[in-house]
Amino acid sequence: MKQRKYQILIFTILVGLIMWSCKKEDINIDITSNNWEVVKIKKQGESTYTKAKESYVLEFVSDTIYTLKLDVNNCGGHYEIVNNGTITFSAMGCTKICCDSDFAEDLLQLFPKMTEYYGQGKELIFEGQGKIILEKH
């Protein structure tokens, strides 16, 4: 009976290790090598994501400047990669042509609150006070 318990324990540990090792997070991702389209966002304190219904494209124009295309307006600001996996965004300046969606407004509020990033498969994920999921555009 003891041997059976040890077998179950070892099996459980192995399955746990395999599951843990399958999480593919890459902090060495070159976020500036692609344009990124926002897939979904999650505001701080919320348990569910809100999916993007339009195309919102993030571009890292240089080593310090980024732009974001919203529904109607275009925005931009400065960013700094502090070290691999850590980033700071300045508040964005935007054109004021007309009215962007509530999703776009939420996205604008989230970017300066992002402090970490990593790649997972084809996704770029920003985390901080909330979460932004993007895919290569």
Summary of the structure (lengths in Angstrom):
residues: 137
radius of gyration: 19.1
end to end distance: 56.2
largest distance: 73.7
contacts: 356
relative contact order: 0.20
helix: 26%
strand: 41%
